[in-house]
Amino acid sequence: MPTVYLLRLSGSTLQRTRSLLLQAPGVELAGSSPVLADALEELVRLAPDIVASDLRLADSHAMRVAHELGRLPVRPQLLLLTPTADDLQLFAALCAGANAYHVDDGSGAGLVEALARLHDRRARLSPQIARQALAAFGIERSPLAVARLAPAAQDATPAGRQIDQASRHLLTLLAQGLLMTEIAALWKLDVAEIERRAWRLVRLLHVRSRELLIA
């Protein structure tokens, strides 16, 4: 059962999401706050598995949240809550250390499933995020006819400094707009395995971001 800490900009949305998680099976609400500065001491003490945060807070933004979580003794995973996957800050925050995102209209619909997915080290990526990831890794899309074949899922040859061909093929299919269920059917894999690969791709974005900072 994952423990979750909430950071939400709107007080009404925060209360609504709190009520949802308090009643949801399989999730334990550790705490909540609309302000990052007020939450930091609690996060050290509570050590939640996941922090679910809006892209923008009253005193901060998602990239700052990712940075501060990285300084904690035990770093929780960070789930970004965003009204749209096209927000320009979303990809930057994923590179900065966030682990996944959930498109949320404030109602909390699908949030429990997104938290469970992230606790299991799984994520989903929109076509826009996949296209941005390809650009960030400095690689072109694979030929679509190649990426759709089942052997593409097992191609471990390098596609770039941090990424293999199987990951490039996955990003290509996602960028093309294929659903994870469709990719799983093409590659003859479980959807959960495709989602785990997407989660690992976000981790590779963290590595790339750190290397650029060092350089």
LUMBAMAR-964238 format. One record per residue (C-alpha): residue in one letter; chain; y, x, z. Coordinates in nm, 4 decimals, always signed. Example, Ala and Ser with C-alpha at 12.3 -4.5 7.8 and 13.67 -1.06 7.14 Angstrom:
residues 2
code->A unit->A c2->-0.4500 c1->+1.2300 c3->+0.7800
code->S unit->A c2->-0.1060 c1->+1.3670 c3->+0.7140
//
This chain:
residues 215
code->M unit->A c2->+0.0000 c1->+0.0000 c3->+0.0000
code->P unit->A c2->+0.3268 c1->+0.1678 c3->-0.1073
code->T unit->A c2->+0.6222 c1->+0.1713 c3->+0.1307
code->V unit->A c2->+0.9502 c1->+0.0975 c3->-0.0456
code->Y unit->A c2->+1.3167 c1->+0.1542 c3->+0.0347
code->L unit->A c2->+1.5761 c1->-0.0539 c3->-0.1554
code->L unit->A c2->+1.9180 c1->+0.0600 c3->-0.2766
code->R unit->A c2->+2.1075 c1->-0.2237 c3->-0.4481
code->L unit->A c2->+2.4751 c1->-0.2620 c3->-0.5361
code->S unit->A c2->+2.5122 c1->-0.6355 c3->-0.4733
code->G unit->A c2->+2.4560 c1->-0.7730 c3->-0.1243
code->S unit->A c2->+2.3151 c1->-1.0989 c3->-0.2564
code->T unit->A c2->+2.0762 c1->-0.9175 c3->-0.4901
code->L unit->A c2->+1.9723 c1->-0.6879 c3->-0.2065
code->Q unit->A c2->+1.8893 c1->-0.9819 c3->+0.0188
code->R unit->A c2->+1.7037 c1->-1.1628 c3->-0.2578
code->T unit->A c2->+1.4953 c1->-0.8541 c3->-0.3358
code->R unit->A c2->+1.4308 c1->-0.7913 c3->+0.0350
code->S unit->A c2->+1.2972 c1->-1.1456 c3->+0.0751
code->L unit->A c2->+1.0738 c1->-1.0999 c3->-0.2282
code->L unit->A c2->+0.9206 c1->-0.7754 c3->-0.1016
code->L unit->A c2->+0.8785 c1->-0.9017 c3->+0.2544
code->Q unit->A c2->+0.6585 c1->-1.1816 c3->+0.1195
code->A unit->A c2->+0.4752 c1->-0.9778 c3->-0.1438
code->P unit->A c2->+0.1196 c1->-0.8624 c3->-0.0752
code->G unit->A c2->+0.0462 c1->-0.4956 c3->-0.1376
code->V unit->A c2->+0.4003 c1->-0.3707 c3->-0.0668
code->E unit->A c2->+0.5657 c1->-0.2717 c3->+0.2615
code->L unit->A c2->+0.9453 c1->-0.2795 c3->+0.2803
code->A unit->A c2->+1.0587 c1->+0.0257 c3->+0.4786
code->G unit->A c2->+1.4332 c1->-0.0418 c3->+0.4692
code->S unit->A c2->+1.7337 c1->-0.1152 c3->+0.2510
code->S unit->A c2->+2.1006 c1->-0.0373 c3->+0.2001
code->P unit->A c2->+2.3766 c1->-0.0934 c3->-0.0577
code->V unit->A c2->+2.5168 c1->+0.2553 c3->+0.0144
code->L unit->A c2->+2.3391 c1->+0.5857 c3->-0.0455
code->A unit->A c2->+2.5281 c1->+0.7759 c3->+0.2260
code->D unit->A c2->+2.4105 c1->+0.5288 c3->+0.4891
code->A unit->A c2->+2.0523 c1->+0.5479 c3->+0.3655
code->L unit->A c2->+1.9936 c1->+0.9240 c3->+0.3710
code->E unit->A c2->+1.9130 c1->+0.9627 c3->+0.7416
code->E unit->A c2->+1.6823 c1->+0.6602 c3->+0.7260
code->L unit->A c2->+1.5052 c1->+0.8028 c3->+0.4228
code->V unit->A c2->+1.4307 c1->+1.1246 c3->+0.6123
code->R unit->A c2->+1.2955 c1->+0.9274 c3->+0.9082
code->L unit->A c2->+1.1034 c1->+0.6612 c3->+0.7156
code->A unit->A c2->+0.9674 c1->+0.8832 c3->+0.4323
code->P unit->A c2->+0.8930 c1->+0.5916 c3->+0.1954
code->D unit->A c2->+0.6605 c1->+0.6323 c3->-0.1013
code->I unit->A c2->+0.9157 c1->+0.4836 c3->-0.3429
code->V unit->A c2->+1.2900 c1->+0.4312 c3->-0.3516
code->A unit->A c2->+1.3920 c1->+0.1458 c3->-0.5816
code->S unit->A c2->+1.7569 c1->+0.1882 c3->-0.6753
code->D unit->A c2->+2.0128 c1->+0.0280 c3->-0.9032
code->L unit->A c2->+2.1600 c1->+0.2621 c3->-1.1622
code->R unit->A c2->+2.4982 c1->+0.2213 c3->-0.9911
code->L unit->A c2->+2.5715 c1->+0.1839 c3->-0.6214
code->A unit->A c2->+2.8928 c1->+0.1261 c3->-0.4291
code->D unit->A c2->+2.9242 c1->+0.4974 c3->-0.3451
code->S unit->A c2->+2.7003 c1->+0.6662 c3->-0.5994
code->H unit->A c2->+2.4936 c1->+0.6522 c3->-0.9174
code->A unit->A c2->+2.1302 c1->+0.7085 c3->-1.0126
code->M unit->A c2->+2.1623 c1->+1.0798 c3->-1.0962
code->R unit->A c2->+2.3085 c1->+1.1461 c3->-0.7513
code->V unit->A c2->+2.0287 c1->+0.9418 c3->-0.5932
code->A unit->A c2->+1.7705 c1->+1.1519 c3->-0.7790
code->H unit->A c2->+1.9428 c1->+1.4713 c3->-0.6636
code->E unit->A c2->+1.9550 c1->+1.3647 c3->-0.2987
code->L unit->A c2->+1.5917 c1->+1.2516 c3->-0.2983
code->G unit->A c2->+1.4960 c1->+1.5938 c3->-0.4303
code->R unit->A c2->+1.6456 c1->+1.7498 c3->-0.1164
code->L unit->A c2->+1.4387 c1->+1.5413 c3->+0.1272
code->P unit->A c2->+1.1495 c1->+1.7020 c3->+0.3190
code->V unit->A c2->+0.9141 c1->+1.4539 c3->+0.1508
code->R unit->A c2->+1.0431 c1->+1.3400 c3->-0.1879
code->P unit->A c2->+0.9702 c1->+0.9741 c3->-0.2694
code->Q unit->A c2->+0.9270 c1->+0.8569 c3->-0.6247
code->L unit->A c2->+1.2356 c1->+0.6911 c3->-0.7709
code->L unit->A c2->+1.2193 c1->+0.3599 c3->-0.9562
code->L unit->A c2->+1.5422 c1->+0.2729 c3->-1.1363
code->L unit->A c2->+1.6451 c1->-0.0928 c3->-1.1537
code->T unit->A c2->+1.8482 c1->-0.1682 c3->-1.4640
code->P unit->A c2->+1.9492 c1->-0.4865 c3->-1.6480
code->T unit->A c2->+1.8735 c1->-0.3153 c3->-1.9809
code->A unit->A c2->+1.6713 c1->-0.0177 c3->-2.1038
code->D unit->A c2->+1.9629 c1->+0.0713 c3->-2.3345
code->D unit->A c2->+2.1992 c1->+0.1802 c3->-2.0559
code->L unit->A c2->+2.3232 c1->+0.5298 c3->-2.1415
code->Q unit->A c2->+2.2875 c1->+0.6438 c3->-1.7796
code->L unit->A c2->+1.9198 c1->+0.5486 c3->-1.7659
code->F unit->A c2->+1.7821 c1->+0.8359 c3->-1.9726
code->A unit->A c2->+2.0064 c1->+1.0871 c3->-1.7963
code->A unit->A c2->+1.8718 c1->+0.9679 c3->-1.4607
code->L unit->A c2->+1.5117 c1->+0.9944 c3->-1.5822
code->C unit->A c2->+1.5814 c1->+1.3549 c3->-1.6819
code->A unit->A c2->+1.7496 c1->+1.4189 c3->-1.3467
code->G unit->A c2->+1.4432 c1->+1.3242 c3->-1.1437
code->A unit->A c2->+1.3756 c1->+0.9496 c3->-1.1574
code->N unit->A c2->+1.0104 c1->+0.8659 c3->-1.2232
code->A unit->A c2->+1.0242 c1->+0.5263 c3->-1.3933
code->Y unit->A c2->+1.2445 c1->+0.2230 c3->-1.4476
code->H unit->A c2->+1.2160 c1->-0.1531 c3->-1.4322
code->V unit->A c2->+1.4326 c1->-0.3918 c3->-1.6333
code->D unit->A c2->+1.5578 c1->-0.6338 c3->-1.3686
code->D unit->A c2->+1.7976 c1->-0.9246 c3->-1.4061
code->G unit->A c2->+1.8496 c1->-0.9498 c3->-1.0313
code->S unit->A c2->+1.5755 c1->-1.2060 c3->-0.9768
code->G unit->A c2->+1.3109 c1->-0.9479 c3->-0.8862
code->A unit->A c2->+1.0678 c1->-1.0786 c3->-1.1482
code->G unit->A c2->+0.7990 c1->-0.8205 c3->-1.2168
code->L unit->A c2->+0.9276 c1->-0.5790 c3->-0.9511
code->V unit->A c2->+0.6140 c1->-0.5849 c3->-0.7368
code->E unit->A c2->+0.4022 c1->-0.5012 c3->-1.0425
code->A unit->A c2->+0.6432 c1->-0.2185 c3->-1.1360
code->L unit->A c2->+0.6190 c1->-0.0733 c3->-0.7847
code->A unit->A c2->+0.2390 c1->-0.0884 c3->-0.7896
code->R unit->A c2->+0.2376 c1->+0.0755 c3->-1.1322
code->L unit->A c2->+0.4580 c1->+0.3607 c3->-1.0156
code->H unit->A c2->+0.2557 c1->+0.4100 c3->-0.6953
code->D unit->A c2->-0.0433 c1->+0.4624 c3->-0.9247
code->R unit->A c2->+0.1545 c1->+0.7243 c3->-1.1224
code->R unit->A c2->+0.2032 c1->+0.4974 c3->-1.4240
code->A unit->A c2->+0.5174 c1->+0.4107 c3->-1.6206
code->R unit->A c2->+0.6402 c1->+0.2340 c3->-1.9319
code->L unit->A c2->+0.8876 c1->+0.3561 c3->-2.1922
code->S unit->A c2->+1.1011 c1->+0.1521 c3->-2.4298
code->P unit->A c2->+1.1443 c1->+0.2526 c3->-2.7965
code->Q unit->A c2->+1.4972 c1->+0.3730 c3->-2.7155
code->I unit->A c2->+1.3782 c1->+0.5956 c3->-2.4290
code->A unit->A c2->+1.0940 c1->+0.7314 c3->-2.6452
code->R unit->A c2->+1.3404 c1->+0.8233 c3->-2.9203
code->Q unit->A c2->+1.5660 c1->+0.9952 c3->-2.6676
code->A unit->A c2->+1.2677 c1->+1.1859 c3->-2.5256
code->L unit->A c2->+1.1683 c1->+1.3140 c3->-2.8696
code->A unit->A c2->+1.5230 c1->+1.4389 c3->-2.9203
code->A unit->A c2->+1.5294 c1->+1.5967 c3->-2.5734
code->F unit->A c2->+1.2084 c1->+1.7882 c3->-2.6429
code->G unit->A c2->+1.3491 c1->+1.8963 c3->-2.9797
code->I unit->A c2->+1.0621 c1->+1.7549 c3->-3.1868
code->E unit->A c2->+1.0373 c1->+1.5169 c3->-3.4803
code->R unit->A c2->+0.8177 c1->+1.2085 c3->-3.4879
code->S unit->A c2->+0.4575 c1->+1.2569 c3->-3.5956
code->P unit->A c2->+0.3431 c1->+1.1044 c3->-3.9244
code->L unit->A c2->+0.2718 c1->+0.7466 c3->-3.8238
code->A unit->A c2->-0.0625 c1->+0.7388 c3->-4.0038
code->V unit->A c2->-0.1764 c1->+1.0371 c3->-3.7957
code->A unit->A c2->-0.0394 c1->+0.9085 c3->-3.4650
code->R unit->A c2->-0.2230 c1->+0.5766 c3->-3.5009
code->L unit->A c2->-0.5681 c1->+0.7390 c3->-3.5282
code->A unit->A c2->-0.7878 c1->+0.7570 c3->-3.2176
code->P unit->A c2->-0.8295 c1->+1.1392 c3->-3.2355
code->A unit->A c2->-0.4505 c1->+1.1735 c3->-3.1944
code->A unit->A c2->-0.4952 c1->+1.0846 c3->-2.8273
code->Q unit->A c2->-0.6962 c1->+1.4031 c3->-2.7671
code->D unit->A c2->-0.4846 c1->+1.6538 c3->-2.9632
code->A unit->A c2->-0.3936 c1->+1.9178 c3->-2.7050
code->T unit->A c2->-0.2358 c1->+2.1652 c3->-2.9474
code->P unit->A c2->+0.1277 c1->+2.2484 c3->-2.8646
code->A unit->A c2->+0.4065 c1->+2.0445 c3->-3.0213
code->G unit->A c2->+0.6838 c1->+2.2314 c3->-2.8415
code->R unit->A c2->+0.7479 c1->+2.4402 c3->-2.5348
code->Q unit->A c2->+0.6507 c1->+2.1738 c3->-2.2814
code->I unit->A c2->+0.4716 c1->+1.9083 c3->-2.4843
code->D unit->A c2->+0.1418 c1->+1.8737 c3->-2.6701
code->Q unit->A c2->+0.0668 c1->+1.6869 c3->-2.9911
code->A unit->A c2->-0.0970 c1->+1.3934 c3->-2.8104
code->S unit->A c2->+0.2263 c1->+1.3361 c3->-2.6190
code->R unit->A c2->+0.4270 c1->+1.3669 c3->-2.9400
code->H unit->A c2->+0.2013 c1->+1.1071 c3->-3.1027
code->L unit->A c2->+0.2480 c1->+0.8745 c3->-2.8047
code->L unit->A c2->+0.6257 c1->+0.9043 c3->-2.8171
code->T unit->A c2->+0.6121 c1->+0.8425 c3->-3.1924
code->L unit->A c2->+0.4209 c1->+0.5174 c3->-3.1485
code->L unit->A c2->+0.6466 c1->+0.4028 c3->-2.8654
code->A unit->A c2->+0.9574 c1->+0.4905 c3->-3.0672
code->Q unit->A c2->+0.8153 c1->+0.2838 c3->-3.3523
code->G unit->A c2->+0.8057 c1->-0.0153 c3->-3.1184
code->L unit->A c2->+0.4327 c1->-0.0389 c3->-3.0508
code->L unit->A c2->+0.3351 c1->-0.1915 c3->-2.7184
code->M unit->A c2->+0.1189 c1->+0.0038 c3->-2.4789
code->T unit->A c2->-0.1572 c1->-0.2522 c3->-2.5237
code->E unit->A c2->-0.1460 c1->-0.1885 c3->-2.8984
code->I unit->A c2->-0.1551 c1->+0.1891 c3->-2.8519
code->A unit->A c2->-0.4480 c1->+0.1568 c3->-2.6113
code->A unit->A c2->-0.6390 c1->-0.0457 c3->-2.8710
code->L unit->A c2->-0.5681 c1->+0.2078 c3->-3.1473
code->W unit->A c2->-0.6680 c1->+0.5014 c3->-2.9286
code->K unit->A c2->-0.9591 c1->+0.3204 c3->-2.7604
code->L unit->A c2->-0.8213 c1->+0.3923 c3->-2.4137
code->D unit->A c2->-0.7281 c1->+0.1792 c3->-2.1144
code->V unit->A c2->-0.3671 c1->+0.0635 c3->-2.0933
code->A unit->A c2->-0.3504 c1->+0.2323 c3->-1.7516
code->E unit->A c2->-0.4277 c1->+0.5668 c3->-1.9163
code->I unit->A c2->-0.1437 c1->+0.5187 c3->-2.1662
code->E unit->A c2->+0.0897 c1->+0.4376 c3->-1.8763
code->R unit->A c2->-0.0246 c1->+0.7470 c3->-1.6859
code->R unit->A c2->+0.0565 c1->+0.9576 c3->-1.9907
code->A unit->A c2->+0.4020 c1->+0.8003 c3->-2.0067
code->W unit->A c2->+0.4566 c1->+0.8867 c3->-1.6385
code->R unit->A c2->+0.3593 c1->+1.2479 c3->-1.7077
code->L unit->A c2->+0.6051 c1->+1.2582 c3->-1.9978
code->V unit->A c2->+0.8866 c1->+1.1638 c3->-1.7603
code->R unit->A c2->+0.7758 c1->+1.4503 c3->-1.5345
code->L unit->A c2->+0.8030 c1->+1.6835 c3->-1.8326
code->L unit->A c2->+1.1607 c1->+1.5641 c3->-1.8816
code->H unit->A c2->+1.2290 c1->+1.6845 c3->-1.5252
code->V unit->A c2->+1.0877 c1->+2.0274 c3->-1.6121
code->R unit->A c2->+1.2992 c1->+2.0460 c3->-1.9281
code->S unit->A c2->+1.6108 c1->+1.9470 c3->-1.7338
code->R unit->A c2->+1.5524 c1->+2.2169 c3->-1.4702
code->E unit->A c2->+1.4960 c1->+2.4813 c3->-1.7379
code->L unit->A c2->+1.8256 c1->+2.3890 c3->-1.9045
code->L unit->A c2->+2.0061 c1->+2.4184 c3->-1.5698
code->I unit->A c2->+1.8561 c1->+2.7630 c3->-1.5080
code->A unit->A c2->+1.9446 c1->+2.8748 c3->-1.8604
//
